[in-house]
Amino acid sequence: MCGDYHSSTPMAQKPRWSTPRKWRIIPSSSGFSLLHSWTYLRKGQDIPIGACISPMSAADLQQPFPITAAELTGNFCETLTYGMYLVTCTFCARTLFLTGGGQEESWRRLHKIRWLMTLVAFALLSLCTFDVEIGLLHNFRAFIDAEDAETEFSNISDWINIA
């Protein structure tokens, strides 16, 4: 049940925790419900069914997320964060190899470069790049080369599904 609908309650009697907002999301027996700003909640009372809009039902929550959509969504998010990582990596590499700022900026001498940190940063960059390349190759093979993408993603005997 969603709560209680009180349009005629004076403002002085309304509880402090139920101040009006444009939309309020509250849990219900079938997912979450949206309530408009004129709806006030009181514990232990119900809202009339017409006042409660339920965008999700329990059946919607049990529908499986297809593997093809999951692969595309995962690859999109991965490439998005990889782009942010490349920008961050560029600033970090600049800090590792350059000293000073503005007009006095110059290359560090070889004995002043932190080589361990440089090797770790390069290893992380290589691993992340390889992972993004494998994901793009996997999606290319599934959606372009294969006849059915779902069977391509479900084939665990292929090396790319293990990588």
DSSP file (Angstrom, degrees, kcal/mol; ACC not computed):
  #  RESIDUE AA STRUCTURE BP1 BP2  ACC     N-H-->O    O-->H-N    N-H-->O    O-->H-N    TCO  KAPPA ALPHA  PHI   PSI    X-CA   Y-CA   Z-CA
    1    1 A M              0   0    0      0, 0.0    44,-0.0     0, 0.0    45,-0.0   0.000 360.0 360.0 360.0 148.9    0.0    0.0    0.0
    2    2 A C        -     0   0    0     45,-0.3     2,-0.3     1,-0.2    44,-0.1   0.895 360.0 -99.8 -85.6 -41.4    1.3    3.4   -0.8
    3    3 A G        -     0   0    0     44,-0.1     2,-0.4    38,-0.1    -1,-0.2  -0.977  52.1 -43.2 154.1-144.8    0.2    5.7    2.1
    4    4 A D        -     0   0    0     36,-0.4     2,-0.6    -2,-0.3    36,-0.3  -0.967  36.1-140.2-129.7 142.0   -2.6    8.2    2.8
    5    5 A Y        +     0   0    0     41,-0.6     2,-0.4    -2,-0.4    34,-0.1  -0.893  25.7 169.9-102.3 117.3   -4.1   11.0    0.6
    6    6 A H        +     0   0    0     -2,-0.6     3,-0.1    32,-0.3    -2,-0.0  -0.813  13.8 151.8-130.0  90.1   -4.8   14.1    2.6
    7    7 A S  S    S+     0   0    0     -2,-0.4    -1,-0.1     1,-0.2    32,-0.0   0.713  77.5  48.7 -89.7 -20.6   -5.8   17.1    0.4
    8    8 A S  S    S+     0   0    0      2,-0.1    -1,-0.2     0, 0.0    -2,-0.0   0.419  80.5 114.2-100.2   1.8   -8.0   18.8    3.0
    9    9 A T  S    S-     0   0    0     -3,-0.1     5,-0.1     1,-0.1    -3,-0.1  -0.580  71.1-118.4 -74.6 128.9   -5.5   18.6    5.9
   10   10 A P    >>  -     0   0    0      0, 0.0     3,-1.1     0, 0.0     4,-0.6  -0.273  22.2-113.4 -64.3 156.0   -4.4   22.1    7.0
   11   11 A M  G >4 S+     0   0    0      1,-0.3     3,-0.8     2,-0.2    -2,-0.1   0.827 113.6  60.9 -60.7 -33.9   -0.6   22.9    6.7
   12   12 A A  G 34 S+     0   0    0      1,-0.2    -1,-0.3     3,-0.0    -3,-0.0   0.789 105.6  47.8 -67.1 -25.6   -0.2   23.2   10.5
   13   13 A Q  G <4 S+     0   0    0     -3,-1.1    -1,-0.2     2,-0.1    -2,-0.2   0.561  87.0 104.1 -91.5  -8.8   -1.4   19.5   11.0
   14   14 A K  S << S-     0   0    0     -3,-0.8     5,-0.1    -4,-0.6    -3,-0.0  -0.525  79.4-110.6 -75.7 137.8    0.9   18.0    8.3
   15   15 A P    >   -     0   0    0      0, 0.0     3,-1.2     0, 0.0    -1,-0.1  -0.300  19.0-122.8 -67.3 153.3    3.9   16.2    9.7
   16   16 A R  G >  S+     0   0    0      1,-0.3     3,-0.7     2,-0.1    -2,-0.1   0.803 107.9  60.3 -66.4 -30.1    7.3   17.7    9.1
   17   17 A W  G 3  S+     0   0    0      1,-0.2    -1,-0.3    24,-0.1    -3,-0.0   0.549  97.8  60.5 -78.2  -5.9    8.6   14.6    7.4
   18   18 A S  G <   +     0   0    0     -3,-1.2    -1,-0.2    22,-0.0    -2,-0.1  -0.194  68.2 157.4-115.4  42.6    6.0   14.8    4.6
   19   19 A T    <   -     0   0    0     -3,-0.7     2,-0.1     1,-0.1    -3,-0.0  -0.386  51.0 -97.1 -64.3 144.5    6.8   18.2    3.1
   20   20 A P        +     0   0    0      0, 0.0     2,-0.3     0, 0.0    -1,-0.1  -0.352  46.5 173.7 -70.2 142.0    5.5   18.4   -0.5
   21   21 A R        -     0   0    0     16,-0.1     3,-0.1    15,-0.1    -3,-0.0  -0.854  45.9-103.5-132.9 170.5    7.8   17.8   -3.4
   22   22 A K  S    S+     0   0    0     -2,-0.3    15,-1.0     1,-0.3     2,-0.3   0.963 103.6   0.3 -63.8 -50.6    7.2   17.6   -7.1
   23   23 A W  E     -A   36   0A   0     13,-0.2     2,-0.4    14,-0.1    -1,-0.3  -0.991  66.1-161.8-136.6 145.7    7.4   13.7   -7.1
   24   24 A R  E     -A   35   0A   0     11,-1.9    11,-2.2    -2,-0.3     2,-0.5  -0.996   9.0-148.6-128.9 132.6    8.0   11.3   -4.3
   25   25 A I  E     +A   34   0A   0     -2,-0.4     9,-0.2     9,-0.2    -2,-0.0  -0.886  24.3 171.1-101.8 124.7    9.2    7.7   -4.8
   26   26 A I  E     -A   33   0A   0      7,-2.1     7,-2.7    -2,-0.5     2,-0.1  -0.960  35.0-105.8-130.8 150.4    8.0    5.3   -2.2
   27   27 A P  E     +A   32   0A   0      0, 0.0     2,-0.3     0, 0.0     5,-0.2  -0.468  40.4 176.1 -72.8 146.1    8.1    1.5   -2.0
   28   28 A S  E >   -A   31   0A   0      3,-2.4     3,-0.9    -2,-0.1   -26,-0.1  -0.798  48.3 -88.9-136.3-178.8    5.0   -0.5   -2.6
   29   29 A S  T 3  S+     0   0    0      1,-0.3     3,-0.1    -2,-0.3    28,-0.0   0.704 123.6  43.1 -68.8 -18.6    4.0   -4.2   -2.8
   30   30 A S  T 3  S-     0   0    0      1,-0.1     2,-0.5    27,-0.1    -1,-0.3  -0.358 128.5 -70.7-124.3  53.7    4.7   -4.2   -6.5
   31   31 A G  E <  S-A   28   0A   0     -3,-0.9    -3,-2.4    24,-0.1     2,-0.3  -0.865  88.6 -27.2 104.6-131.4    8.0   -2.3   -7.0
   32   32 A F  E     -A   27   0A   0     -2,-0.5    24,-0.7    -5,-0.2     2,-0.3  -0.894  54.1-150.2-124.0 154.6    8.0    1.5   -6.4
   33   33 A S  E     -A   26   0A   0     -7,-2.7    -7,-2.1    -2,-0.3     2,-0.5  -0.928   8.9-135.8-126.0 149.4    5.3    4.1   -6.8
   34   34 A L  E     -AB  25  53A   0     19,-2.2    19,-1.4    -2,-0.3     2,-0.4  -0.892  19.1-167.3-103.8 132.4    5.3    7.8   -7.8
   35   35 A L  E     -A   24   0A   0    -11,-2.2   -11,-1.9    -2,-0.5    17,-0.1  -0.950  19.9-122.4-119.2 140.5    3.2   10.2   -5.8
   36   36 A H  E >   -A   23   0A   0     -2,-0.4     3,-1.9    15,-0.4   -13,-0.2  -0.269  34.2 -99.2 -76.2 168.3    2.5   13.8   -6.9
   37   37 A S  T 3  S+     0   0    0    -15,-1.0   -16,-0.1     1,-0.3   -14,-0.1   0.742 118.8  62.0 -64.5 -25.1    3.3   16.8   -4.7
   38   38 A W  T 3  S+     0   0    0    -16,-0.2     2,-0.5   -18,-0.1    -1,-0.3   0.514  84.6  96.8 -79.4  -1.5   -0.2   17.1   -3.3
   39   39 A T    <   -     0   0    0     -3,-1.9     2,-0.4   -34,-0.1   -34,-0.1  -0.766  57.4-166.0 -92.5 126.9    0.0   13.7   -1.8
   40   40 A Y        -     0   0    0     -2,-0.5     2,-0.4   -36,-0.3   -36,-0.4  -0.891  11.3-137.1-112.8 144.9    0.9   13.5    1.9
   41   41 A L        +     0   0    0     -2,-0.4     2,-0.4   -38,-0.1   -38,-0.1  -0.805  20.1 177.6-105.4 138.7    2.0   10.3    3.7
   42   42 A R    >   -     0   0    0     -2,-0.4     3,-1.2     3,-0.2     2,-0.1  -0.996  36.5-106.6-133.3 140.2    0.9    9.1    7.1
   43   43 A K  T 3  S+     0   0    0     -2,-0.4     3,-0.1     1,-0.2   -40,-0.0  -0.374  98.4  17.5 -67.0 140.6    2.0    5.8    8.6
   44   44 A G  T 3  S+     0   0    0      1,-0.2     2,-0.3    -2,-0.1    -1,-0.2   0.436 102.4  99.5  84.4   0.3   -0.6    3.0    8.8
   45   45 A Q    <   -     0   0    0     -3,-1.2     2,-0.3   -43,-0.0    -1,-0.2  -0.847  63.0-128.6-120.9 158.6   -3.1    4.5    6.3
   46   46 A D        -     0   0    0     -2,-0.3   -41,-0.6   -44,-0.1   -42,-0.1  -0.710  10.3-131.4-107.2 153.9   -3.7    3.7    2.6
   47   47 A I        -     0   0    0    -43,-0.3   -45,-0.3    -2,-0.3   -43,-0.1  -0.782  37.0-100.8 -94.9 143.6   -3.9    5.9   -0.5
   48   48 A P    >>  -     0   0    0      0, 0.0     3,-1.6     0, 0.0     4,-0.5  -0.368  34.7-115.1 -59.8 147.5   -6.8    5.4   -2.9
   49   49 A I  G >4 S+     0   0    0      1,-0.3     3,-1.1     2,-0.2    -2,-0.0   0.820 112.4  61.1 -58.8 -33.9   -5.8    3.4   -5.9
   50   50 A G  G 34 S+     0   0    0      1,-0.2    -1,-0.3     3,-0.1    -3,-0.0   0.753 100.6  54.6 -65.6 -23.9   -6.3    6.3   -8.3
   51   51 A A  G <4 S+     0   0    0     -3,-1.6     2,-0.5   -16,-0.0   -15,-0.4   0.600  95.4  77.5 -86.4 -10.8   -3.7    8.4   -6.5
   52   52 A C    <<  -     0   0    0     -3,-1.1     2,-0.6    -4,-0.5   -17,-0.1  -0.884  60.9-164.5-107.0 122.7   -0.9    5.9   -6.8
   53   53 A I  B     -B   34   0A   0    -19,-1.4   -19,-2.2    -2,-0.5    -3,-0.1  -0.929   5.3-164.3-106.1 118.2    0.9    5.4  -10.1
   54   54 A S        +     0   0    0     -2,-0.6   -21,-0.2   -21,-0.2    -2,-0.0  -0.872  11.5 179.4-106.4 104.0    2.9    2.2  -10.2
   55   55 A P  S    S+     0   0    0      0, 0.0     2,-0.4     0, 0.0    -1,-0.1   0.751  70.5  42.4 -75.7 -22.9    5.5    2.2  -13.1
   56   56 A M        -     0   0    0    -24,-0.7     2,-0.2   -26,-0.2   -24,-0.1  -0.971  65.5-166.5-127.1 138.8    6.8   -1.3  -12.3
   57   57 A S     >  -     0   0    0     -2,-0.4     4,-1.3   -26,-0.1     3,-0.3  -0.667  40.6-102.2-110.4 173.1    5.1   -4.5  -11.4
   58   58 A A  H  > S+     0   0    0     -2,-0.2     4,-0.8     1,-0.2    -1,-0.1   0.829 122.3  57.6 -64.8 -31.2    6.6   -7.6   -9.9
   59   59 A A  H  > S+     0   0    0      1,-0.2     4,-0.5     2,-0.2     3,-0.4   0.854 102.5  54.4 -68.0 -33.6    6.3   -9.3  -13.4
   60   60 A D  H >4 S+     0   0    0     -3,-0.3     3,-0.7     1,-0.2    -1,-0.2   0.853 105.7  52.9 -66.7 -33.7    8.5   -6.5  -14.9
   61   61 A L  H 3< S+     0   0    0     -4,-1.3    -1,-0.2     1,-0.2    -2,-0.2   0.727 106.6  53.3 -74.0 -20.8   11.2   -7.2  -12.3
   62   62 A Q  H 3< S+     0   0    0     -4,-0.8    -1,-0.2    -3,-0.4    -2,-0.2   0.512  79.9 108.7 -93.9  -5.5   11.3  -10.9  -13.2
   63   63 A Q  S << S-     0   0    0     -3,-0.7     2,-0.1    -4,-0.5    -3,-0.0  -0.544  75.0-116.0 -71.8 134.6   11.8  -10.5  -16.9
   64   64 A P        -     0   0    0      0, 0.0    -1,-0.1     0, 0.0    -2,-0.1  -0.384  16.5-122.3 -73.2 148.8   15.4  -11.5  -17.9
   65   65 A F        -     0   0    0     -2,-0.1     5,-0.1     1,-0.0     0, 0.0  -0.816  37.9-116.9 -86.2 117.1   17.8   -8.9  -19.3
   66   66 A P     >  -     0   0    0      0, 0.0     4,-2.2     0, 0.0     5,-0.2  -0.207  11.8-128.7 -61.1 146.3   18.9  -10.4  -22.7
   67   67 A I  H  > S+     0   0    0      1,-0.2     4,-2.4     2,-0.2     5,-0.2   0.826 107.3  56.9 -65.6 -31.6   22.6  -11.2  -23.0
   68   68 A T  H  > S+     0   0    0      2,-0.2     4,-2.1     1,-0.2    -1,-0.2   0.928 109.8  44.1 -65.9 -43.6   22.9   -9.2  -26.3
   69   69 A A  H  > S+     0   0    0      1,-0.2     4,-2.6     2,-0.2     5,-0.2   0.875 112.7  53.1 -67.2 -36.5   21.6   -6.1  -24.6
   70   70 A A  H  X S+     0   0    0     -4,-2.2     4,-2.6     2,-0.2    -2,-0.2   0.905 109.1  48.7 -65.2 -41.3   23.9   -6.8  -21.6
   71   71 A E  H  X S+     0   0    0     -4,-2.4     4,-2.4     2,-0.2    -2,-0.2   0.924 114.2  45.3 -64.8 -44.4   27.0   -7.1  -23.8
   72   72 A L  H  X S+     0   0    0     -4,-2.1     4,-2.3     2,-0.2    -2,-0.2   0.910 115.0  47.5 -66.4 -41.7   26.2   -3.9  -25.7
   73   73 A T  H  X S+     0   0    0     -4,-2.6     4,-2.5     2,-0.2     5,-0.2   0.922 113.5  48.1 -65.1 -43.8   25.5   -2.0  -22.5
   74   74 A G  H  X S+     0   0    0     -4,-2.6     4,-2.3    -5,-0.2    -2,-0.2   0.901 112.5  48.1 -63.4 -41.4   28.6   -3.3  -20.8
   75   75 A N  H  X S+     0   0    0     -4,-2.4     4,-2.4     2,-0.2     5,-0.2   0.886 111.2  50.9 -68.3 -38.2   30.8   -2.5  -23.8
   76   76 A F  H  X S+     0   0    0     -4,-2.3     4,-2.1     2,-0.2    -2,-0.2   0.947 113.4  44.4 -62.6 -48.5   29.3    1.0  -24.0
   77   77 A C  H  X S+     0   0    0     -4,-2.5     4,-2.4     1,-0.2     5,-0.2   0.881 112.9  52.6 -63.9 -37.7   29.9    1.7  -20.3
   78   78 A E  H  X S+     0   0    0     -4,-2.3     4,-2.0    -5,-0.2    -1,-0.2   0.919 110.9  45.2 -66.0 -43.6   33.4    0.2  -20.5
   79   79 A T  H  X S+     0   0    0     -4,-2.4     4,-1.9     2,-0.2    -1,-0.2   0.847 111.5  54.5 -69.7 -31.8   34.5    2.4  -23.5
   80   80 A L  H  X S+     0   0    0     -4,-2.1     4,-1.5    -5,-0.2    -2,-0.2   0.944 112.9  40.9 -64.7 -48.0   33.0    5.5  -21.8
   81   81 A T  H  X S+     0   0    0     -4,-2.4     4,-2.2     1,-0.2    -2,-0.2   0.816 110.6  59.0 -71.0 -28.5   35.0    4.9  -18.6
   82   82 A Y  H  X S+     0   0    0     -4,-2.0     4,-2.4     2,-0.2    -1,-0.2   0.890 103.3  52.7 -65.6 -37.8   38.1    4.0  -20.7
   83   83 A G  H  X S+     0   0    0     -4,-1.9     4,-1.7     2,-0.2    -1,-0.2   0.906 109.8  47.8 -61.9 -41.4   37.9    7.4  -22.4
   84   84 A M  H  X S+     0   0    0     -4,-1.5     4,-2.1     1,-0.2    -2,-0.2   0.883 110.6  52.8 -65.4 -37.2   37.9    9.0  -18.9
   85   85 A Y  H  X S+     0   0    0     -4,-2.2     4,-3.0     1,-0.2    -2,-0.2   0.890 105.4  54.2 -64.8 -39.2   40.8    6.8  -17.9
   86   86 A L  H  X S+     0   0    0     -4,-2.4     4,-2.0     2,-0.2    -1,-0.2   0.904 108.7  48.4 -62.9 -40.5   42.8    7.9  -21.0
   87   87 A V  H  X S+     0   0    0     -4,-1.7     4,-1.7     2,-0.2    -1,-0.2   0.933 114.9  45.3 -63.7 -45.0   42.4   11.6  -20.1
   88   88 A T  H  X S+     0   0    0     -4,-2.1     4,-2.1     1,-0.2    -2,-0.2   0.893 111.0  53.5 -64.5 -40.1   43.4   10.9  -16.5
   89   89 A C  H  X S+     0   0    0     -4,-3.0     4,-2.7     1,-0.2    -1,-0.2   0.859 105.0  55.1 -64.2 -35.7   46.3    8.7  -17.7
   90   90 A T  H  X S+     0   0    0     -4,-2.0     4,-2.0     2,-0.2    -1,-0.2   0.927 109.0  46.7 -63.9 -44.6   47.6   11.6  -19.9
   91   91 A F  H  X S+     0   0    0     -4,-1.7     4,-1.7     1,-0.2    -2,-0.2   0.891 113.3  49.5 -64.3 -38.4   47.7   14.0  -16.9
   92   92 A C  H  X S+     0   0    0     -4,-2.1     4,-2.1     2,-0.2    -2,-0.2   0.904 109.7  50.6 -67.2 -41.1   49.5   11.4  -14.8
   93   93 A A  H  X S+     0   0    0     -4,-2.7     4,-2.2     1,-0.2     5,-0.3   0.876 107.9  53.9 -64.6 -36.0   52.1   10.7  -17.5
   94   94 A R  H  X S+     0   0    0     -4,-2.0     4,-2.2     1,-0.2    -1,-0.2   0.904 109.2  48.2 -63.6 -39.9   52.7   14.4  -17.8
   95   95 A T  H  < S+     0   0    0     -4,-1.7    -2,-0.2     1,-0.2    -1,-0.2   0.865 112.3  49.8 -67.9 -35.5   53.4   14.5  -14.0
   96   96 A L  H  < S+     0   0    0     -4,-2.1    18,-0.3     1,-0.2    -2,-0.2   0.875 122.8  28.6 -70.1 -36.9   55.7   11.5  -14.2
   97   97 A F  H  < S+     0   0    0     -4,-2.2    11,-2.8    -5,-0.1     2,-0.3   0.655 113.2  60.1-104.0 -17.2   57.8   12.8  -17.1
   98   98 A L  E  <  -C  107   0B   0     -4,-2.2     2,-0.3    -5,-0.3     9,-0.2  -0.815  57.5-163.2-115.1 154.4   57.7   16.6  -16.9
   99   99 A T  E     +C  106   0B   0      7,-2.9     7,-2.4    -2,-0.3     2,-0.1  -0.936  53.4  20.3-130.9 155.2   58.8   18.9  -14.1
  100  100 A G  S    S-     0   0    0     -2,-0.3     2,-0.3     5,-0.2     5,-0.2  -0.293  75.2-106.4  82.2-172.3   57.9   22.6  -13.5
  101  101 A G    >   -     0   0    0     -2,-0.1     3,-1.5     4,-0.1     2,-0.2  -0.992  66.2  -3.8-155.3 154.7   55.0   24.4  -15.0
  102  102 A G  G >  S-     0   0    0     -2,-0.3     3,-0.9     1,-0.3     0, 0.0  -0.440 129.3  -5.8  67.3-127.2   54.1   27.0  -17.6
  103  103 A Q  G 3  S+     0   0    0      1,-0.2    -1,-0.3    -2,-0.2    -3,-0.0   0.752 135.0  57.9 -73.9 -24.9   57.2   28.4  -19.4
  104  104 A E  G <  S+     0   0    0     -3,-1.5    -1,-0.2     2,-0.0     2,-0.2   0.264  75.4 130.2 -89.3  12.5   59.7   26.6  -17.1
  105  105 A E    <   +     0   0    0     -3,-0.9     2,-0.3    -5,-0.2    -5,-0.2  -0.487  29.7 159.4 -71.5 131.8   58.2   23.1  -18.0
  106  106 A S  E     -C   99   0B   0     -7,-2.4    -7,-2.9    -2,-0.2     2,-0.1  -0.955  43.3 -86.5-148.1 164.8   61.0   20.6  -18.9
  107  107 A W  E     -C   98   0B   0     -2,-0.3    -9,-0.2    -9,-0.2     2,-0.1  -0.451  45.7-114.5 -72.2 144.7   61.6   16.9  -19.2
  108  108 A R        -     0   0    0    -11,-2.8     2,-0.1    -2,-0.1    -1,-0.1  -0.458  33.6-105.5 -72.6 151.4   62.8   15.1  -16.1
  109  109 A R    >>  -     0   0    0     -2,-0.1     3,-1.8     1,-0.1     4,-0.7  -0.473  32.4-110.3 -74.0 154.0   66.2   13.5  -16.2
  110  110 A L  G >4 S+     0   0    0      1,-0.3     3,-0.7     2,-0.2    -1,-0.1   0.832 117.1  52.2 -58.6 -36.2   66.3    9.8  -16.6
  111  111 A H  G 34 S+     0   0    0      1,-0.2    -1,-0.3     3,-0.1     4,-0.1   0.607 107.7  53.7 -78.3  -9.2   67.6    9.2  -13.0
  112  112 A K  G <4 S+     0   0    0     -3,-1.8     2,-0.3     2,-0.1    -1,-0.2   0.487  83.5 103.0-100.5  -5.2   64.7   11.3  -11.5
  113  113 A I  S << S-     0   0    0     -3,-0.7     2,-1.3    -4,-0.7     3,-0.1  -0.598  77.9-124.9 -76.9 137.0   61.9    9.4  -13.2
  114  114 A R     >  -     0   0    0    -18,-0.3     4,-1.8    -2,-0.3     5,-0.1  -0.703  32.2-177.2 -82.3  95.8   60.0    7.1  -10.9
  115  115 A W  H  > S+     0   0    0     -2,-1.3     4,-2.6     1,-0.2     5,-0.2   0.832  74.3  54.9 -71.2 -34.9   60.4    4.0  -13.0
  116  116 A L  H  > S+     0   0    0      2,-0.2     4,-2.3     1,-0.2    -1,-0.2   0.938 111.6  44.6 -64.2 -45.5   58.4    1.6  -10.9
  117  117 A M  H  > S+     0   0    0      1,-0.2     4,-2.4     2,-0.2    -2,-0.2   0.868 112.8  52.8 -66.2 -35.1   55.4    3.9  -11.0
  118  118 A T  H  X S+     0   0    0     -4,-1.8     4,-2.3     2,-0.2    -2,-0.2   0.911 109.8  47.9 -65.3 -42.9   55.9    4.4  -14.7
  119  119 A L  H  X S+     0   0    0     -4,-2.6     4,-2.3     2,-0.2    -2,-0.2   0.897 112.4  48.7 -65.8 -40.2   55.9    0.6  -15.3
  120  120 A V  H  X S+     0   0    0     -4,-2.3     4,-2.5     2,-0.2    -2,-0.2   0.922 112.4  48.5 -65.1 -43.5   52.8    0.0  -13.2
  121  121 A A  H  X S+     0   0    0     -4,-2.4     4,-2.2     1,-0.2    -2,-0.2   0.904 112.9  48.0 -63.6 -41.1   51.0    2.8  -15.1
  122  122 A F  H  X S+     0   0    0     -4,-2.3     4,-2.3     2,-0.2    -1,-0.2   0.882 110.9  51.2 -67.4 -37.8   52.0    1.4  -18.4
  123  123 A A  H  X S+     0   0    0     -4,-2.3     4,-2.5     2,-0.2    -2,-0.2   0.916 111.1  47.8 -65.1 -43.2   50.9   -2.1  -17.4
  124  124 A L  H  X S+     0   0    0     -4,-2.5     4,-2.4     2,-0.2     5,-0.2   0.901 111.9  50.1 -64.1 -40.4   47.5   -0.8  -16.3
  125  125 A L  H  X S+     0   0    0     -4,-2.2     4,-2.3     2,-0.2    -2,-0.2   0.909 111.6  48.5 -62.9 -42.4   47.1    1.1  -19.6
  126  126 A S  H  X S+     0   0    0     -4,-2.3     4,-2.4     2,-0.2    -2,-0.2   0.921 112.6  47.5 -64.9 -44.5   48.0   -2.0  -21.6
  127  127 A L  H  X S+     0   0    0     -4,-2.5     4,-2.3     2,-0.2    -2,-0.2   0.916 113.5  47.2 -63.8 -43.7   45.6   -4.2  -19.7
  128  128 A C  H  X S+     0   0    0     -4,-2.4     4,-2.1     2,-0.2    -1,-0.2   0.901 113.0  49.1 -65.4 -40.2   42.7   -1.8  -20.0
  129  129 A T  H  X S+     0   0    0     -4,-2.3     4,-2.3    -5,-0.2    -2,-0.2   0.917 111.6  48.9 -64.7 -43.2   43.4   -1.2  -23.7
  130  130 A F  H  X S+     0   0    0     -4,-2.4     4,-2.4     1,-0.2    -2,-0.2   0.896 110.2  51.9 -63.1 -40.3   43.5   -5.0  -24.3
  131  131 A D  H  X S+     0   0    0     -4,-2.3     4,-2.2     2,-0.2    -2,-0.2   0.908 110.8  46.7 -64.8 -42.5   40.3   -5.5  -22.4
  132  132 A V  H  X S+     0   0    0     -4,-2.1     4,-2.4     2,-0.2    -1,-0.2   0.903 112.3  51.0 -65.8 -40.3   38.4   -2.8  -24.4
  133  133 A E  H  X S+     0   0    0     -4,-2.3     4,-2.5     2,-0.2    -2,-0.2   0.909 110.0  49.5 -62.9 -42.2   39.8   -4.3  -27.7
  134  134 A I  H  X S+     0   0    0     -4,-2.4     4,-2.6     2,-0.2    -2,-0.2   0.911 110.9  50.2 -63.9 -42.2   38.6   -7.8  -26.7
  135  135 A G  H  X S+     0   0    0     -4,-2.2     4,-2.2     2,-0.2    -2,-0.2   0.912 112.2  46.4 -62.9 -43.2   35.2   -6.5  -25.9
  136  136 A L  H  X S+     0   0    0     -4,-2.4     4,-2.3     2,-0.2    -1,-0.2   0.896 113.4  49.4 -66.3 -39.6   34.8   -4.6  -29.2
  137  137 A L  H  X S+     0   0    0     -4,-2.5     4,-2.7     2,-0.2    -2,-0.2   0.902 109.9  51.8 -64.6 -40.5   36.1   -7.7  -31.1
  138  138 A H  H  X S+     0   0    0     -4,-2.6     4,-2.1     1,-0.2    -2,-0.2   0.927 111.8  45.3 -63.1 -45.5   33.7   -9.9  -29.3
  139  139 A N  H  X S+     0   0    0     -4,-2.2     4,-2.7     2,-0.2     5,-0.3   0.879 112.4  52.4 -66.1 -37.0   30.7   -7.7  -30.1
  140  140 A F  H  X>S+     0   0    0     -4,-2.3     4,-2.3     1,-0.2     5,-1.3   0.936 111.6  45.8 -62.8 -46.1   31.9   -7.4  -33.7
  141  141 A R  I  <>S+     0   0    0     -4,-2.7     5,-2.1     3,-0.2    -2,-0.2   0.869 116.6  45.8 -65.4 -35.8   32.1  -11.1  -34.1
  142  142 A A  I  <5S+     0   0    0     -4,-2.1    -2,-0.2    -5,-0.2    -1,-0.2   0.913 123.2  30.3 -75.0 -43.0   28.7  -11.7  -32.5
  143  143 A F  I  <5S+     0   0    0     -4,-2.7    -2,-0.2    -5,-0.2    -3,-0.2   0.729 132.9  26.0 -93.5 -22.1   26.7   -9.0  -34.3
  144  144 A I  I  <5S+     0   0    0     -4,-2.3    -3,-0.2    -5,-0.3    -2,-0.1   0.843 128.5  30.9-105.5 -52.9   28.5   -8.9  -37.7
  145  145 A D  I   <S+     0   0    0     -5,-1.3    -3,-0.2     4,-0.0    -4,-0.1   0.886 107.1  69.7 -79.7 -40.2   30.1  -12.3  -38.3
  146  146 A A  S   <S-     0   0    0     -5,-2.1     3,-0.2    -6,-0.2    -4,-0.0  -0.401  71.4-138.3 -82.9 156.1   27.8  -14.7  -36.5
  147  147 A E  S    S+     0   0    0      1,-0.3     2,-0.5    -2,-0.1    -1,-0.1   0.855  95.5  29.5 -78.8 -36.2   24.3  -15.5  -37.6
  148  148 A D     >  -     0   0    0      1,-0.1     4,-1.5     2,-0.0    -1,-0.3  -0.970  65.1-163.1-128.9 116.9   22.8  -15.4  -34.1
  149  149 A A  H  > S+     0   0    0     -2,-0.5     4,-2.3     1,-0.2     5,-0.2   0.851  88.7  58.2 -67.7 -34.8   24.4  -13.1  -31.5
  150  150 A E  H  > S+     0   0    0      1,-0.2     4,-1.5     2,-0.2    -1,-0.2   0.899 107.5  45.8 -65.9 -40.0   22.9  -14.9  -28.5
  151  151 A T  H  > S+     0   0    0      2,-0.2     4,-0.9     1,-0.2    -1,-0.2   0.842 110.7  55.0 -70.8 -31.3   24.4  -18.3  -29.4
  152  152 A E  H  < S+     0   0    0     -4,-1.5     3,-0.4     1,-0.2    -2,-0.2   0.910 110.6  44.6 -65.9 -41.4   27.8  -16.6  -30.0
  153  153 A F  H  < S+     0   0    0     -4,-2.3    -1,-0.2     1,-0.2    -2,-0.2   0.795 114.2  50.2 -72.3 -27.5   27.7  -15.0  -26.5
  154  154 A S  H  < S+     0   0    0     -4,-1.5     2,-1.0    -5,-0.2    -1,-0.2   0.581  81.9 103.8 -87.3  -9.8   26.6  -18.3  -24.9
  155  155 A N    ><  +     0   0    0     -4,-0.9     3,-0.8    -3,-0.4     6,-0.2  -0.609  44.8 178.5 -76.2 100.8   29.3  -20.4  -26.5
  156  156 A I  T 3  S+     0   0    0     -2,-1.0    -1,-0.2     1,-0.2    -4,-0.0   0.519  70.1  72.4 -85.9  -3.0   31.7  -21.0  -23.7
  157  157 A S  T 3  S+     0   0    0      4,-0.1     2,-0.3    -3,-0.0    -1,-0.2   0.619  78.2  93.1 -83.6 -10.5   34.1  -23.1  -25.8
  158  158 A D  S X> S-     0   0    0     -3,-0.8     3,-0.8    -6,-0.1     4,-0.7  -0.632  79.1-133.4 -82.0 140.0   35.3  -20.1  -27.7
  159  159 A W  H 3> S+     0   0    0     -2,-0.3     4,-1.9     1,-0.2     3,-0.5   0.799 101.5  61.4 -65.4 -29.0   38.4  -18.4  -26.3
  160  160 A I  H 34 S+     0   0    0      1,-0.2    -1,-0.2     2,-0.2   -22,-0.1   0.790  98.8  55.8 -73.1 -25.4   36.9  -14.9  -26.5
  161  161 A N  H <4 S+     0   0    0     -3,-0.8    -1,-0.2    -6,-0.2    -2,-0.2   0.753 110.5  46.0 -74.9 -22.5   34.1  -15.7  -24.1
  162  162 A I  H  <        0   0    0     -4,-0.7    -2,-0.2    -3,-0.5    -1,-0.2   0.822 360.0 360.0 -84.9 -34.8   36.6  -16.8  -21.5
  163  163 A A     <        0   0    0     -4,-1.9    -1,-0.2   -29,-0.1    -2,-0.2   0.485 360.0 360.0 -71.7 360.0   38.8  -13.8  -22.0
